[in-house]
Amino acid sequence: MALLGDVFGNLGGAVLIGIGAALVAPLLLPAAGAILRPVVKGVIKGGFHLADTLQEVLAEGSEQLSDLMAEVQAERAASVAATLRTTEQ
């Protein structure tokens, strides 16, 4: 029986802490929300800025790659045409 008393004795402190937290939480959560809201908004704004910047960088890279591919295709076509002209003669 002493063992059972020790278990419930330890739970009593935990129960009191839980009840105290439940009573204090409604007072602290609005204050924490008022403090955290601007921080969270700043993080979200930063995420949007990062996404916009990344989109611009990827668009520029895509455009440069497309230009490079067109340049290589033009050089290849010119090379094939030159080869055909030399073999026809």
HUPEGI-V540715 format. One record per residue. PSI is psi in radians with two decimals (none if undefined). OMEGA is omega in radians with two decimals (none if undefined). D_LAST is the distance of its C-alpha to the last C-alpha in Angstrom with 2 decimals. Layout:
psi = <PSI,PSI>
omega = <OMEGA,OMEGA>
d_last = <D_LAST,D_LAST>
//
This chain:
psi = <-0.55,-0.61,-0.74,-0.65,-0.66,-0.71,-0.83,-0.51,-0.72,-0.60,-0.48,-0.75,-0.72,-0.66,-0.75,-0.71,-0.74,-0.74,-0.73,-0.74,-0.68,-0.58,-0.59,-0.47,-0.80,-0.45,-0.60,-0.57,-0.74,-0.67,-0.75,-0.65,-0.68,-0.57,-0.73,-0.45,-0.86,-0.59,-0.80,-0.71,-0.71,-0.71,-0.72,-0.75,-0.73,-0.67,-0.72,-0.75,-0.75,-0.74,-0.72,-0.76,-0.75,-0.69,-0.72,-0.76,-0.77,-0.65,-0.74,-0.77,-0.70,-0.72,-0.74,-0.69,-0.70,-0.74,-0.72,-0.74,-0.72,-0.69,-0.77,-0.72,-0.69,-0.76,-0.69,-0.76,-0.70,-0.68,-0.75,-0.73,-0.71,-0.68,-0.72,-0.68,-0.68,-0.54,-0.40,-0.43,none>
omega = <-3.13,3.12,3.11,3.10,3.11,-3.13,-3.13,3.09,3.11,3.12,-3.14,3.10,3.13,3.12,3.12,3.09,3.11,3.12,3.11,3.11,3.13,3.13,-3.09,-3.07,3.14,3.11,-3.06,-3.05,3.09,3.11,3.11,3.11,3.13,3.13,-3.05,-3.08,3.11,3.12,-3.14,3.10,3.10,3.11,3.13,3.10,3.10,3.09,3.09,3.13,3.11,3.13,3.12,3.13,3.13,3.12,3.11,-3.13,3.14,3.11,3.12,3.12,3.11,3.12,3.12,3.11,3.11,3.09,3.14,3.11,3.12,3.12,3.13,3.11,3.12,3.12,3.13,3.12,3.11,3.13,3.11,3.13,3.12,3.12,3.12,3.13,-3.12,3.14,3.13,-3.07,none>
d_last = <110.77,110.21,106.55,106.21,107.92,105.53,102.51,103.96,105.17,101.62,100.32,102.91,101.26,97.83,99.26,100.83,97.59,95.76,98.39,98.25,94.46,94.73,97.27,95.36,91.84,92.37,93.45,90.56,87.62,87.69,87.87,84.98,83.02,83.67,82.43,79.40,78.17,76.71,75.15,73.50,72.31,70.77,68.97,67.63,66.49,64.75,63.01,61.80,60.56,58.76,57.14,56.00,54.58,52.79,51.33,50.01,48.50,46.79,45.46,44.01,42.45,40.99,39.51,37.96,36.51,35.10,33.50,32.04,30.60,29.01,27.51,26.08,24.65,22.98,21.53,20.35,18.73,16.96,15.86,14.60,12.74,11.13,10.31,8.84,6.60,5.51,5.51,3.79,0.00>
//
